[in-house]
Amino acid sequence: MSKKRTSTISNPKTDWDQAGALTEEQVRDAIEADPDAHPTDEEFWKTARVVLPKPKETITIRLDAEVLEWFRGRGKGYQTRINAILRSYMDAHEDR
């Protein structure tokens, strides 16, 4: 792998140097050993469909300055993190 990959995540979890050093056989073995990886064949792709996520809504929200500063201080994606925390709260408090 000649092109150096970089991540926009502030704390990346993928070691791209290590991943790039793997042989094709090692990659195949790792995929086969992964319980979450499901093999796909021609039949799978005949019925596969693209599912796009629902677009997010643009809103105006008033937050304490310290709260916003804290989220922004963690780098790019702070709005996504705020959304994830609100979703987690919502899921935890849904009537079942």
TORGUTI-805792 format. One record per residue: x, y, z of N, C-alpha, C, O in turn; residue in one letter; chain. Coordinates in steps of 0.05 Angstrom, whole numbers, plus 32768, in hexadecimal, padded with zeros to 4 digits. Layout:
N
+--------+---------+------+---------+----------+-------+--------+---------+------+--------+---------+------+------+------+
! n.east ! n.north ! n.up ! ca.east ! ca.north ! ca.up ! c.east ! c.north ! c.up ! o.east ! o.north ! o.up ! code ! unit !
+--------+---------+------+---------+----------+-------+--------+---------+------+--------+---------+------+------+------+
!      X !       Y !    Z !       X !        Y !     Z !      X !       Y !    Z !      X !       Y !    Z !    a !    A !
...
+--------+---------+------+---------+----------+-------+--------+---------+------+--------+---------+------+------+------+
% end
This chain:
96
+--------+---------+------+---------+----------+-------+--------+---------+------+--------+---------+------+------+------+
! n.east ! n.north ! n.up ! ca.east ! ca.north ! ca.up ! c.east ! c.north ! c.up ! o.east ! o.north ! o.up ! code ! unit !
+--------+---------+------+---------+----------+-------+--------+---------+------+--------+---------+------+------+------+
!   8011 !    7FE9 ! 8000 !    8000 !     8000 !  8000 !   8012 !    8019 ! 8000 !   8021 !    801D ! 8013 !    m !    A !
!   8011 !    8028 ! 7FEB !    8024 !     803E !  7FE9 !   8018 !    8059 ! 7FF4 !   8028 !    806A ! 7FFD !    s !    A !
!   7FFE !    805C ! 7FF3 !    7FF2 !     8075 !  7FFC !   7FED !    8074 ! 801A !   7FE1 !    8061 ! 8024 !    k !    A !
!   7FF7 !    8088 ! 8028 !    7FF4 !     808A !  8045 !   7FD7 !    8093 ! 804B !   7FCE !    80A8 ! 8041 !    k !    A !
!   7FC9 !    8084 ! 805C !    7FAE !     808B !  8063 !   7FAF !    809B ! 807D !   7FBF !    8096 ! 808F !    r !    A !
!   7F9D !    80AE ! 807E !    7F9B !     80BE !  8097 !   7F7E !    80BD ! 80A0 !   7F6C !    80B7 ! 8090 !    t !    A !
!   7F79 !    80C2 ! 80B8 !    7F5E !     80C1 !  80C3 !   7F57 !    80DC ! 80CD !   7F67 !    80EC ! 80D7 !    s !    A !
!   7F3D !    80E3 ! 80CA !    7F33 !     80FC !  80D5 !   7F2A !    80F9 ! 80F1 !   7F22 !    810D ! 80FE !    t !    A !
!   7F2B !    80E1 ! 80FC !    7F23 !     80DC !  8117 !   7F3A !    80E4 ! 8129 !   7F51 !    80DF ! 8123 !    i !    A !
!   7F33 !    80F2 ! 813F !    7F49 !     80FC !  8150 !   7F58 !    80E6 ! 815E !   7F6F !    80EA ! 8166 !    s !    A !
!   7F4C !    80CF ! 8162 !    7F59 !     80B8 !  816F !   7F54 !    809F ! 815F !   7F43 !    808F ! 8166 !    n !    A !
!   7F62 !    809C ! 8148 !    7F5C !     8085 !  8136 !   7F61 !    806A ! 8143 !   7F74 !    8068 ! 8153 !    p !    A !
!   7F52 !    8056 ! 813C !    7F55 !     803C !  8148 !   7F61 !    8029 ! 8134 !   7F68 !    8012 ! 813B !    k !    A !
!   7F64 !    8031 ! 811B !    7F70 !     801F !  8106 !   7F8D !    8026 ! 8103 !   7F94 !    803D ! 80FE !    t !    A !
!   7F9E !    8011 ! 8104 !    7FBA !     8014 !  80FF !   7FBE !    800E ! 80E1 !   7FC1 !    7FF7 ! 80D9 !    d !    A !
!   7FBD !    8023 ! 80D0 !    7FBE !     8020 !  80B3 !   7FD8 !    8014 ! 80AA !   7FD9 !    8006 ! 8095 !    w !    A !
!   7FEE !    801A ! 80B8 !    8008 !     800E !  80B0 !   8007 !    7FF0 ! 80B4 !   8010 !    7FE0 ! 80A3 !    d !    A !
!   7FFC !    7FE7 ! 80CA !    7FF9 !     7FCA !  80CF !   7FE6 !    7FBE ! 80BB !   7FEB !    7FA8 ! 80B1 !    q !    A !
!   7FCF !    7FCB ! 80B6 !    7FBC !     7FC0 !  80A3 !   7FC8 !    7FBE ! 8087 !   7FC3 !    7FAB ! 8079 !    a !    A !
!   7FD7 !    7FD2 ! 807F !    7FE3 !     7FD2 !  8065 !   7FF9 !    7FBD ! 8061 !   7FFF !    7FB5 ! 804B !    g !    A !
!   8004 !    7FB4 ! 8077 !    8019 !     7FA0 !  8076 !   800E !    7F83 ! 8074 !   801D !    7F70 ! 8070 !    a !    A !
!   7FF4 !    7F80 ! 8078 !    7FE8 !     7F65 !  8077 !   7FE8 !    7F5A ! 805A !   7FE4 !    7F69 ! 8047 !    l !    A !
!   7FEC !    7F40 ! 8058 !    7FEB !     7F33 !  803E !   7FCD !    7F2F ! 8037 !   7FBC !    7F30 ! 8049 !    t !    A !
!   7FC7 !    7F29 ! 801E !    7FAB !     7F23 !  8016 !   7FA1 !    7F0B ! 8026 !   7F8A !    7F0A ! 802E !    e !    A !
!   7FB2 !    7EF7 ! 802A !    7FAA !     7EDF !  8039 !   7FA3 !    7EE6 ! 8056 !   7F8F !    7EDC ! 8061 !    e !    A !
!   7FB3 !    7EF8 ! 8062 !    7FAD !     7F00 !  807E !   7F93 !    7F10 ! 8080 !   7F84 !    7F0D ! 8093 !    q !    A !
!   7F8E !    7F20 ! 806B !    7F75 !     7F2F !  806B !   7F5D !    7F1C ! 8069 !   7F4A !    7F1E ! 8077 !    v !    A !
!   7F5F !    7F08 ! 8056 !    7F49 !     7EF5 !  8053 !   7F45 !    7EE4 ! 806C !   7F2E !    7EE0 ! 8075 !    r !    A !
!   7F5B !    7EDC ! 8079 !    7F59 !     7ECD !  8092 !   7F4B !    7EDD ! 80A8 !   7F3B !    7ED3 ! 80B7 !    d !    A !
!   7F52 !    7EF7 ! 80AA !    7F46 !     7F08 !  80BE !   7F28 !    7F0C ! 80B9 !   7F19 !    7F0C ! 80CC !    a !    A !
!   7F21 !    7F0F ! 80A0 !    7F05 !     7F12 !  8099 !   7EF5 !    7EF8 ! 80A0 !   7EE0 !    7EF9 ! 80AC !    i !    A !
!   7F01 !    7EE1 ! 8099 !    7EF4 !     7EC8 !  809F !   7EF1 !    7EC3 ! 80BD !   7EDE !    7EB6 ! 80C6 !    e !    A !
!   7F04 !    7ECD ! 80CD !    7F03 !     7ECA !  80EA !   7EF1 !    7EDE ! 80F8 !   7EEA !    7EDA ! 810F !    a !    A !
!   7EE8 !    7EF2 ! 80EA !    7ED7 !     7F07 !  80F5 !   7EBA !    7EFD ! 80F6 !   7EAE !    7EF9 ! 80E1 !    d !    A !
!   7EAF !    7EFA ! 810E !    7E93 !     7EF1 !  8110 !   7E7E !    7F05 ! 8106 !   7E68 !    7EFD ! 8100 !    p !    A !
!   7E86 !    7F1E ! 8103 !    7E74 !     7F32 !  80F9 !   7E75 !    7F35 ! 80DA !   7E64 !    7F42 ! 80CF !    d !    A !
!   7E89 !    7F29 ! 80CE !    7E8B !     7F2B !  80B1 !   7E7B !    7F15 ! 80A4 !   7E7D !    7EFD ! 80AB !    a !    A !
!   7E6A !    7F1D ! 8091 !    7E59 !     7F0A !  8083 !   7E61 !    7F09 ! 8066 !   7E61 !    7F1E ! 8059 !    h !    A !
!   7E68 !    7EF2 ! 805C !    7E70 !     7EF0 !  8040 !   7E59 !    7EF7 ! 802D !   7E42 !    7EF1 ! 8032 !    p !    A !
!   7E60 !    7F04 ! 8017 !    7E4C !     7F0A !  8003 !   7E54 !    7EFC ! 7FE9 !   7E6B !    7EF9 ! 7FE3 !    t !    A !
!   7E3F !    7EF3 ! 7FDB !    7E43 !     7EE7 !  7FC2 !   7E32 !    7EF4 ! 7FAD !   7E25 !    7F08 ! 7FB3 !    d !    A !
!   7E32 !    7EEA ! 7F95 !    7E22 !     7EF6 !  7F80 !   7E05 !    7EF8 ! 7F87 !   7DF7 !    7F0C ! 7F80 !    e !    A !
!   7DFA !    7EE4 ! 7F94 !    7DDE !     7EE3 !  7F9B !   7DD7 !    7EFA ! 7FAE !   7DC2 !    7F06 ! 7FAC !    e !    A !
!   7DE9 !    7EFF ! 7FC1 !    7DE5 !     7F15 !  7FD4 !   7DE1 !    7F2F ! 7FC5 !   7DCF !    7F3F ! 7FCB !    f !    A !
!   7DF2 !    7F34 ! 7FB2 !    7DF2 !     7F4E !  7FA4 !   7DDA !    7F51 ! 7F91 !   7DD4 !    7F68 ! 7F89 !    w !    A !
!   7DCD !    7F3B ! 7F8A !    7DB5 !     7F3D !  7F79 !   7D9E !    7F4B ! 7F87 !   7D8D !    7F59 ! 7F7B !    k !    A !
!   7D9D !    7F48 ! 7FA2 !    7D86 !     7F53 !  7FB1 !   7D8F !    7F6A ! 7FC3 !   7D7F !    7F75 ! 7FD2 !    t !    A !
!   7DA9 !    7F71 ! 7FC3 !    7DB3 !     7F86 !  7FD4 !   7DA7 !    7FA1 ! 7FCB !   7DA2 !    7FA5 ! 7FB4 !    a !    A !
!   7DA3 !    7FB2 ! 7FDF !    7D99 !     7FCD !  7FD8 !   7DA7 !    7FE1 ! 7FEA !   7DB0 !    7FDB ! 8000 !    r !    A !
!   7DAA !    7FF9 ! 7FDF !    7DB6 !     800F !  7FEE !   7DA1 !    801B ! 8001 !   7D8B !    8022 ! 7FF8 !    v !    A !
!   7DA8 !    801D ! 801A !    7D97 !     802A !  802E !   7DA5 !    8043 ! 8038 !   7DB9 !    8041 ! 8046 !    v !    A !
!   7D9A !    8059 ! 8031 !    7DA5 !     8073 !  803A !   7D9A !    807B ! 8055 !   7D82 !    8077 ! 805A !    l !    A !
!   7DAB !    8086 ! 8066 !    7DA0 !     808F !  8080 !   7D8E !    80A7 ! 807C !   7D90 !    80B6 ! 8068 !    p !    A !
!   7D7C !    80AB ! 808E !    7D6A !     80C2 !  808D !   7D7B !    80DB ! 8091 !   7D8D !    80DB ! 80A2 !    k !    A !
!   7D76 !    80F0 ! 8081 !    7D86 !     8108 !  8085 !   7D80 !    8115 ! 80A0 !   7D6A !    8113 ! 80AB !    p !    A !
!   7D95 !    8121 ! 80AB !    7D91 !     812F !  80C5 !   7D83 !    814A ! 80C0 !   7D84 !    8155 ! 80AA !    k !    A !
!   7D75 !    8153 ! 80D4 !    7D67 !     816C !  80D3 !   7D79 !    8182 ! 80DE !   7D87 !    817E ! 80F2 !    e !    A !
!   7D78 !    8199 ! 80D1 !    7D87 !     81B0 !  80DB !   7D76 !    81BF ! 80EE !   7D5F !    81C6 ! 80E8 !    t !    A !
!   7D81 !    81C4 ! 8106 !    7D72 !     81D2 !  811B !   7D84 !    81E7 ! 8128 !   7D9C !    81E8 ! 8123 !    i !    A !
!   7D78 !    81F8 ! 8138 !    7D87 !     820A !  8149 !   7D82 !    8201 ! 8165 !   7D6B !    81FD ! 816D !    t !    A !
!   7D97 !    81FD ! 8174 !    7D94 !     81F4 !  8190 !   7DA6 !    8206 ! 81A2 !   7DBC !    820E ! 819A !    i !    A !
!   7D9C !    820C ! 81B9 !    7DAB !     821D !  81CB !   7DB8 !    820B ! 81E0 !   7DAB !    81FC ! 81EE !    r !    A !
!   7DD3 !    820D ! 81E1 !    7DE3 !     81FD !  81F4 !   7DF3 !    820F ! 8205 !   7DFA !    8226 ! 81FD !    l !    A !
!   7DF9 !    8207 ! 821D !    7E0B !     8216 !  822E !   7E26 !    8219 ! 821F !   7E2F !    8206 ! 8212 !    d !    A !
!   7E32 !    8230 ! 8222 !    7E4C !     8235 !  8214 !   7E61 !    8220 ! 821C !   7E70 !    8217 ! 820B !    a !    A !
!   7E61 !    8218 ! 8235 !    7E75 !     8205 !  823F !   7E71 !    81E9 ! 8232 !   7E84 !    81DB ! 822C !    e !    A !
!   7E57 !    81E2 ! 822E !    7E51 !     81C8 !  8222 !   7E5A !    81C8 ! 8205 !   7E67 !    81B5 ! 81FD !    v !    A !
!   7E54 !    81DD ! 81F7 !    7E5C !     81DF !  81DB !   7E7A !    81E0 ! 81D8 !   7E86 !    81D3 ! 81C6 !    l !    A !
!   7E87 !    81EE ! 81E9 !    7EA5 !     81F0 !  81E9 !   7EB1 !    81D4 ! 81EE !   7EC5 !    81CD ! 81E1 !    e !    A !
!   7EA5 !    81C5 ! 8201 !    7EAF !     81AB !  8207 !   7EAD !    8198 ! 81EF !   7EC0 !    818A ! 81E8 !    w !    A !
!   7E96 !    8198 ! 81E2 !    7E93 !     8187 !  81CA !   7EA5 !    818F ! 81B3 !   7EB2 !    817F ! 81A6 !    f !    A !
!   7EA6 !    81A9 ! 81AE !    7EB7 !     81B3 !  8198 !   7ED5 !    81AD ! 819E !   7EE4 !    81A8 ! 818C !    r !    A !
!   7EDC !    81AD ! 81B7 !    7EF8 !     81A8 !  81BF !   7F01 !    818C ! 81B9 !   7F19 !    8186 ! 81BA !    g !    A !
!   7EEE !    817A ! 81B4 !    7EF5 !     815F !  81AD !   7EF9 !    815B ! 818F !   7EFD !    8144 ! 8186 !    r !    A !
!   7EF8 !    8170 ! 8180 !    7EFE !     816F !  8163 !   7EE6 !    816B ! 8151 !   7ECF !    816D ! 8159 !    g !    A !
!   7EED !    8165 ! 8138 !    7ED8 !     8162 !  8124 !   7EC4 !    814D ! 812C !   7ECB !    8139 ! 813A !    k !    A !
!   7EAC !    8151 ! 8123 !    7E97 !     813D !  8129 !   7E88 !    8143 ! 8143 !   7E7A !    8131 ! 814D !    g !    A !
!   7E8C !    815B ! 814E !    7E7F !     8160 !  8168 !   7E61 !    815F ! 8166 !   7E53 !    8157 ! 8179 !    y !    A !
!   7E55 !    8168 ! 814F !    7E38 !     8167 !  814C !   7E2E !    814A ! 814A !   7E19 !    8144 ! 8155 !    q !    A !
!   7E3E !    8139 ! 813D !    7E37 !     811D !  813C !   7E38 !    8110 ! 8158 !   7E27 !    8100 ! 815E !    t !    A !
!   7E4C !    8118 ! 8168 !    7E4D !     810D !  8183 !   7E35 !    8117 ! 8194 !   7E2A !    8107 ! 81A4 !    r !    A !
!   7E2E !    8130 ! 8191 !    7E17 !     813A !  81A0 !   7DFE !    812A ! 8198 !   7DEE !    8123 ! 81A9 !    i !    A !
!   7DFB !    8125 ! 817E !    7DE4 !     8116 !  8174 !   7DE4 !    80FA ! 8180 !   7DCF !    80EF ! 8188 !    n !    A !
!   7DFC !    80ED ! 8180 !    7DFE !     80D2 !  818B !   7DF6 !    80D0 ! 81A8 !   7DE9 !    80BD ! 81B1 !    a !    A !
!   7DFF !    80E5 ! 81B8 !    7DF8 !     80E5 !  81D4 !   7DDA !    80E9 ! 81D8 !   7DCE !    80DC ! 81E9 !    i !    A !
!   7DCE !    80FB ! 81C9 !    7DB1 !     8100 !  81CA !   7DA2 !    80E6 ! 81C2 !   7D8E !    80E0 ! 81CF !    l !    A !
!   7DAB !    80D9 ! 81AD !    7D9E !     80C0 !  81A4 !   7DA0 !    80AB ! 81BA !   7D8D !    809D ! 81C0 !    r !    A !
!   7DB7 !    80A8 ! 81C6 !    7DBB !     8094 !  81DC !   7DA8 !    809A ! 81F3 !   7D9C !    8088 ! 81FE !    s !    A !
!   7DA6 !    80B3 ! 81FA !    7D93 !     80BB !  8210 !   7D77 !    80B4 ! 8208 !   7D67 !    80A9 ! 8218 !    y !    A !
!   7D6F !    80BB ! 81EF !    7D54 !     80B5 !  81E5 !   7D4F !    8097 ! 81E6 !   7D3A !    808E ! 81F0 !    m !    A !
!   7D62 !    8087 ! 81DC !    7D5E !     806A !  81DC !   7D5B !    805E ! 81F8 !   7D4C !    804C ! 81FD !    d !    A !
!   7D6A !    806A ! 820B !    7D69 !     8060 !  8227 !   7D4F !    8067 ! 8235 !   7D48 !    805A ! 8248 !    a !    A !
!   7D42 !    807C ! 822B !    7D29 !     8085 !  8238 !   7D10 !    8080 ! 8228 !   7CFB !    808B ! 822F !    h !    A !
!   7D12 !    8071 ! 8212 !    7CFA !     806B !  8203 !   7CE8 !    8058 ! 8212 !   7CF1 !    8047 ! 8221 !    e !    A !
!   7CCE !    805C ! 820F !    7CBB !     804A !  821B !   7CBC !    8030 ! 820B !   7CBA !    8030 ! 81F2 !    d !    A !
!   7CBE !    801A ! 8219 !    7CC1 !     8000 !  820B !   7CA7 !    7FF2 ! 820B !   7CA5 !    7FDC ! 8200 !    r !    A !
+--------+---------+------+---------+----------+-------+--------+---------+------+--------+---------+------+------+------+
% end
